[in-house]
Structures are given as C-alpha cells and as structure tokens.
Amino acid sequence: MAKHKHGEMDITAQEKTFDAFIRFTKWGTALVIGVLIFLALANA
C-alpha cells in the first residue's frame, strides 16, 4: 500500500457536490422564508 501524501488527491467531485449542496440549502431556506411570509400576510 502506498504512503498517503497530504494534498495530492483529486477532490473536484467533492467540491462540486459541496457547492451544489450549499446552493440548494440557500435556495431552500429562501423558499421556506418566502412561504412563511406569504402565509403570514395571507392570514392577516
């Protein structure tokens, strides 16, 4: 088994997945807040 050398692994797939997760979380949060505001205004 080869020795592990820190920083040599290709992590582009992990970076793309993490970026997509963060983007989804931001849009999901904005959508939920928008729905809550709409419900609060529609119920007033």
PDB file of N, CA, C and O in Angstrom, chain B, residues numbered from 101:
ATOM      1  N   MET B 101       0.848  -1.182   0.000  1.00  0.00           N
ATOM      2  CA  MET B 101       0.000   0.000   0.000  1.00  0.00           C
ATOM      3  C   MET B 101       0.892   1.243   0.000  1.00  0.00           C
ATOM      4  O   MET B 101       1.862   1.322   0.754  1.00  0.00           O
ATOM      5  N   ALA B 102       0.557   2.200  -0.845  1.00  0.00           N
ATOM      6  CA  ALA B 102       1.359   3.415  -0.966  1.00  0.00           C
ATOM      7  C   ALA B 102       1.127   4.336   0.228  1.00  0.00           C
ATOM      8  O   ALA B 102       0.056   4.345   0.835  1.00  0.00           O
ATOM      9  N   LYS B 103       2.147   5.096   0.539  1.00  0.00           N
ATOM     10  CA  LYS B 103       2.028   6.083   1.620  1.00  0.00           C
ATOM     11  C   LYS B 103       1.109   7.220   1.180  1.00  0.00           C
ATOM     12  O   LYS B 103       1.133   7.647   0.026  1.00  0.00           O
ATOM     13  N   HIS B 104       0.312   7.691   2.109  1.00  0.00           N
ATOM     14  CA  HIS B 104      -0.582   8.813   1.829  1.00  0.00           C
ATOM     15  C   HIS B 104       0.211  10.104   1.867  1.00  0.00           C
ATOM     16  O   HIS B 104       0.975  10.355   2.800  1.00  0.00           O
ATOM     17  N   LYS B 105       0.017  10.933   0.824  1.00  0.00           N
ATOM     18  CA  LYS B 105       0.650  12.251   0.797  1.00  0.00           C
ATOM     19  C   LYS B 105      -0.450  13.290   0.819  1.00  0.00           C
ATOM     20  O   LYS B 105      -1.294  13.333  -0.077  1.00  0.00           O
ATOM     21  N   HIS B 106      -0.440  14.122   1.835  1.00  0.00           N
ATOM     22  CA  HIS B 106      -1.481  15.115   2.051  1.00  0.00           C
ATOM     23  C   HIS B 106      -1.548  16.101   0.884  1.00  0.00           C
ATOM     24  O   HIS B 106      -0.526  16.647   0.467  1.00  0.00           O
ATOM     25  N   GLY B 107      -2.753  16.324   0.359  1.00  0.00           N
ATOM     26  CA  GLY B 107      -2.965  17.331  -0.663  1.00  0.00           C
ATOM     27  C   GLY B 107      -2.824  16.859  -2.091  1.00  0.00           C
ATOM     28  O   GLY B 107      -2.869  17.687  -3.000  1.00  0.00           O
ATOM     29  N   GLU B 108      -2.655  15.577  -2.336  1.00  0.00           N
ATOM     30  CA  GLU B 108      -2.467  15.092  -3.700  1.00  0.00           C
ATOM     31  C   GLU B 108      -3.717  14.457  -4.306  1.00  0.00           C
ATOM     32  O   GLU B 108      -3.721  14.136  -5.494  1.00  0.00           O
ATOM     33  N   MET B 109      -4.756  14.272  -3.531  1.00  0.00           N
ATOM     34  CA  MET B 109      -5.963  13.627  -4.042  1.00  0.00           C
ATOM     35  C   MET B 109      -6.799  14.617  -4.849  1.00  0.00           C
ATOM     36  O   MET B 109      -6.902  15.789  -4.486  1.00  0.00           O
ATOM     37  N   ASP B 110      -7.395  14.145  -5.944  1.00  0.00           N
ATOM     38  CA  ASP B 110      -8.274  14.975  -6.763  1.00  0.00           C
ATOM     39  C   ASP B 110      -9.637  15.068  -6.073  1.00  0.00           C
ATOM     40  O   ASP B 110     -10.328  14.061  -5.913  1.00  0.00           O
ATOM     41  N   ILE B 111     -10.014  16.272  -5.670  1.00  0.00           N
ATOM     42  CA  ILE B 111     -11.255  16.444  -4.921  1.00  0.00           C
ATOM     43  C   ILE B 111     -12.266  17.300  -5.677  1.00  0.00           C
ATOM     44  O   ILE B 111     -13.156  17.887  -5.061  1.00  0.00           O
ATOM     45  N   THR B 112     -12.145  17.382  -6.997  1.00  0.00           N
ATOM     46  CA  THR B 112     -13.065  18.242  -7.750  1.00  0.00           C
ATOM     47  C   THR B 112     -14.509  17.756  -7.644  1.00  0.00           C
ATOM     48  O   THR B 112     -15.427  18.574  -7.589  1.00  0.00           O
ATOM     49  N   ALA B 113     -14.724  16.449  -7.615  1.00  0.00           N
ATOM     50  CA  ALA B 113     -16.094  15.927  -7.496  1.00  0.00           C
ATOM     51  C   ALA B 113     -16.690  16.295  -6.139  1.00  0.00           C
ATOM     52  O   ALA B 113     -17.859  16.673  -6.058  1.00  0.00           O
ATOM     53  N   GLN B 114     -15.899  16.188  -5.082  1.00  0.00           N
ATOM     54  CA  GLN B 114     -16.390  16.546  -3.749  1.00  0.00           C
ATOM     55  C   GLN B 114     -16.682  18.042  -3.656  1.00  0.00           C
ATOM     56  O   GLN B 114     -17.660  18.448  -3.028  1.00  0.00           O
ATOM     57  N   GLU B 115     -15.829  18.865  -4.284  1.00  0.00           N
ATOM     58  CA  GLU B 115     -16.056  20.307  -4.255  1.00  0.00           C
ATOM     59  C   GLU B 115     -17.335  20.678  -5.003  1.00  0.00           C
ATOM     60  O   GLU B 115     -18.087  21.536  -4.542  1.00  0.00           O
ATOM     61  N   LYS B 116     -17.592  20.047  -6.145  1.00  0.00           N
ATOM     62  CA  LYS B 116     -18.811  20.313  -6.899  1.00  0.00           C
ATOM     63  C   LYS B 116     -20.044  19.887  -6.105  1.00  0.00           C
ATOM     64  O   LYS B 116     -21.055  20.590  -6.093  1.00  0.00           O
ATOM     65  N   THR B 117     -19.957  18.739  -5.446  1.00  0.00           N
ATOM     66  CA  THR B 117     -21.081  18.255  -4.639  1.00  0.00           C
ATOM     67  C   THR B 117     -21.356  19.202  -3.479  1.00  0.00           C
ATOM     68  O   THR B 117     -22.512  19.515  -3.193  1.00  0.00           O
ATOM     69  N   PHE B 118     -20.305  19.657  -2.811  1.00  0.00           N
ATOM     70  CA  PHE B 118     -20.468  20.578  -1.683  1.00  0.00           C
ATOM     71  C   PHE B 118     -21.058  21.899  -2.152  1.00  0.00           C
ATOM     72  O   PHE B 118     -21.943  22.449  -1.498  1.00  0.00           O
ATOM     73  N   ASP B 119     -20.574  22.416  -3.285  1.00  0.00           N
ATOM     74  CA  ASP B 119     -21.118  23.668  -3.816  1.00  0.00           C
ATOM     75  C   ASP B 119     -22.602  23.531  -4.161  1.00  0.00           C
ATOM     76  O   ASP B 119     -23.392  24.438  -3.900  1.00  0.00           O
ATOM     77  N   ALA B 120     -22.973  22.392  -4.749  1.00  0.00           N
ATOM     78  CA  ALA B 120     -24.383  22.161  -5.073  1.00  0.00           C
ATOM     79  C   ALA B 120     -25.226  22.068  -3.803  1.00  0.00           C
ATOM     80  O   ALA B 120     -26.341  22.587  -3.760  1.00  0.00           O
ATOM     81  N   PHE B 121     -24.702  21.411  -2.769  1.00  0.00           N
ATOM     82  CA  PHE B 121     -25.422  21.306  -1.505  1.00  0.00           C
ATOM     83  C   PHE B 121     -25.636  22.683  -0.878  1.00  0.00           C
ATOM     84  O   PHE B 121     -26.730  22.981  -0.398  1.00  0.00           O
ATOM     85  N   ILE B 122     -24.615  23.509  -0.879  1.00  0.00           N
ATOM     86  CA  ILE B 122     -24.726  24.856  -0.307  1.00  0.00           C
ATOM     87  C   ILE B 122     -25.730  25.680  -1.105  1.00  0.00           C
ATOM     88  O   ILE B 122     -26.547  26.392  -0.520  1.00  0.00           O
ATOM     89  N   ARG B 123     -25.679  25.594  -2.441  1.00  0.00           N
ATOM     90  CA  ARG B 123     -26.615  26.328  -3.292  1.00  0.00           C
ATOM     91  C   ARG B 123     -28.048  25.874  -3.017  1.00  0.00           C
ATOM     92  O   ARG B 123     -28.948  26.705  -2.891  1.00  0.00           O
ATOM     93  N   PHE B 124     -28.263  24.563  -2.925  1.00  0.00           N
ATOM     94  CA  PHE B 124     -29.595  24.031  -2.633  1.00  0.00           C
ATOM     95  C   PHE B 124     -30.085  24.499  -1.267  1.00  0.00           C
ATOM     96  O   PHE B 124     -31.256  24.844  -1.114  1.00  0.00           O
ATOM     97  N   THR B 125     -29.203  24.513  -0.277  1.00  0.00           N
ATOM     98  CA  THR B 125     -29.573  24.946   1.064  1.00  0.00           C
ATOM     99  C   THR B 125     -29.978  26.416   1.077  1.00  0.00           C
ATOM    100  O   THR B 125     -30.960  26.784   1.723  1.00  0.00           O
ATOM    101  N   LYS B 126     -29.232  27.252   0.372  1.00  0.00           N
ATOM    102  CA  LYS B 126     -29.569  28.683   0.305  1.00  0.00           C
ATOM    103  C   LYS B 126     -30.934  28.896  -0.335  1.00  0.00           C
ATOM    104  O   LYS B 126     -31.769  29.622   0.204  1.00  0.00           O
ATOM    105  N   TRP B 127     -31.165  28.259  -1.494  1.00  0.00           N
ATOM    106  CA  TRP B 127     -32.439  28.433  -2.186  1.00  0.00           C
ATOM    107  C   TRP B 127     -33.585  27.825  -1.386  1.00  0.00           C
ATOM    108  O   TRP B 127     -34.681  28.386  -1.352  1.00  0.00           O
ATOM    109  N   GLY B 128     -33.349  26.702  -0.752  1.00  0.00           N
ATOM    110  CA  GLY B 128     -34.377  26.071   0.066  1.00  0.00           C
ATOM    111  C   GLY B 128     -34.764  26.939   1.249  1.00  0.00           C
ATOM    112  O   GLY B 128     -35.943  27.062   1.579  1.00  0.00           O
ATOM    113  N   THR B 129     -33.774  27.536   1.881  1.00  0.00           N
ATOM    114  CA  THR B 129     -34.037  28.424   3.012  1.00  0.00           C
ATOM    115  C   THR B 129     -34.814  29.657   2.561  1.00  0.00           C
ATOM    116  O   THR B 129     -35.768  30.075   3.216  1.00  0.00           O
ATOM    117  N   ALA B 130     -34.397  30.232   1.439  1.00  0.00           N
ATOM    118  CA  ALA B 130     -35.102  31.403   0.909  1.00  0.00           C
ATOM    119  C   ALA B 130     -36.541  31.053   0.554  1.00  0.00           C
ATOM    120  O   ALA B 130     -37.449  31.847   0.800  1.00  0.00           O
ATOM    121  N   LEU B 131     -36.756  29.890  -0.014  1.00  0.00           N
ATOM    122  CA  LEU B 131     -38.112  29.459  -0.370  1.00  0.00           C
ATOM    123  C   LEU B 131     -38.980  29.282   0.873  1.00  0.00           C
ATOM    124  O   LEU B 131     -40.131  29.719   0.890  1.00  0.00           O
ATOM    125  N   VAL B 132     -38.446  28.656   1.895  1.00  0.00           N
ATOM    126  CA  VAL B 132     -39.210  28.444   3.127  1.00  0.00           C
ATOM    127  C   VAL B 132     -39.555  29.788   3.778  1.00  0.00           C
ATOM    128  O   VAL B 132     -40.684  29.987   4.227  1.00  0.00           O
ATOM    129  N   ILE B 133     -38.606  30.692   3.830  1.00  0.00           N
ATOM    130  CA  ILE B 133     -38.874  32.014   4.404  1.00  0.00           C
ATOM    131  C   ILE B 133     -39.941  32.741   3.585  1.00  0.00           C
ATOM    132  O   ILE B 133     -40.835  33.379   4.140  1.00  0.00           O
ATOM    133  N   GLY B 134     -39.835  32.637   2.251  1.00  0.00           N
ATOM    134  CA  GLY B 134     -40.851  33.259   1.384  1.00  0.00           C
ATOM    135  C   GLY B 134     -42.233  32.687   1.621  1.00  0.00           C
ATOM    136  O   GLY B 134     -43.211  33.434   1.670  1.00  0.00           O
ATOM    137  N   VAL B 135     -42.330  31.385   1.767  1.00  0.00           N
ATOM    138  CA  VAL B 135     -43.624  30.743   2.027  1.00  0.00           C
ATOM    139  C   VAL B 135     -44.173  31.192   3.376  1.00  0.00           C
ATOM    140  O   VAL B 135     -45.365  31.474   3.497  1.00  0.00           O
ATOM    141  N   LEU B 136     -43.316  31.259   4.387  1.00  0.00           N
ATOM    142  CA  LEU B 136     -43.776  31.702   5.709  1.00  0.00           C
ATOM    143  C   LEU B 136     -44.260  33.142   5.683  1.00  0.00           C
ATOM    144  O   LEU B 136     -45.261  33.469   6.321  1.00  0.00           O
ATOM    145  N   ILE B 137     -43.568  34.003   4.961  1.00  0.00           N
ATOM    146  CA  ILE B 137     -44.009  35.400   4.844  1.00  0.00           C
ATOM    147  C   ILE B 137     -45.352  35.457   4.120  1.00  0.00           C
ATOM    148  O   ILE B 137     -46.261  36.172   4.541  1.00  0.00           O
ATOM    149  N   PHE B 138     -45.471  34.697   3.025  1.00  0.00           N
ATOM    150  CA  PHE B 138     -46.734  34.669   2.295  1.00  0.00           C
ATOM    151  C   PHE B 138     -47.877  34.194   3.182  1.00  0.00           C
ATOM    152  O   PHE B 138     -48.958  34.783   3.172  1.00  0.00           O
ATOM    153  N   LEU B 139     -47.646  33.139   3.945  1.00  0.00           N
ATOM    154  CA  LEU B 139     -48.695  32.629   4.832  1.00  0.00           C
ATOM    155  C   LEU B 139     -49.066  33.641   5.906  1.00  0.00           C
ATOM    156  O   LEU B 139     -50.238  33.781   6.255  1.00  0.00           O
ATOM    157  N   ALA B 140     -48.071  34.343   6.429  1.00  0.00           N
ATOM    158  CA  ALA B 140     -48.347  35.346   7.464  1.00  0.00           C
ATOM    159  C   ALA B 140     -49.166  36.505   6.873  1.00  0.00           C
ATOM    160  O   ALA B 140     -50.082  37.004   7.527  1.00  0.00           O
ATOM    161  N   LEU B 141     -48.849  36.932   5.654  1.00  0.00           N
ATOM    162  CA  LEU B 141     -49.589  38.033   5.036  1.00  0.00           C
ATOM    163  C   LEU B 141     -50.981  37.599   4.582  1.00  0.00           C
ATOM    164  O   LEU B 141     -51.934  38.373   4.674  1.00  0.00           O
ATOM    165  N   ALA B 142     -51.098  36.386   4.101  1.00  0.00           N
ATOM    166  CA  ALA B 142     -52.396  35.909   3.616  1.00  0.00           C
ATOM    167  C   ALA B 142     -53.363  35.656   4.770  1.00  0.00           C
ATOM    168  O   ALA B 142     -54.579  35.701   4.584  1.00  0.00           O
ATOM    169  N   ASN B 143     -52.840  35.397   5.932  1.00  0.00           N
ATOM    170  CA  ASN B 143     -53.682  35.112   7.097  1.00  0.00           C
ATOM    171  C   ASN B 143     -54.080  36.392   7.843  1.00  0.00           C
ATOM    172  O   ASN B 143     -54.943  36.354   8.719  1.00  0.00           O
ATOM    173  N   ALA B 144     -53.461  37.510   7.503  1.00  0.00           N
ATOM    174  CA  ALA B 144     -53.717  38.761   8.223  1.00  0.00           C
ATOM    175  C   ALA B 144     -55.017  39.413   7.904  1.00  0.00           C
ATOM    176  O   ALA B 144     -55.329  40.469   8.455  1.00  0.00           O
TER     177      ALA B 144
END
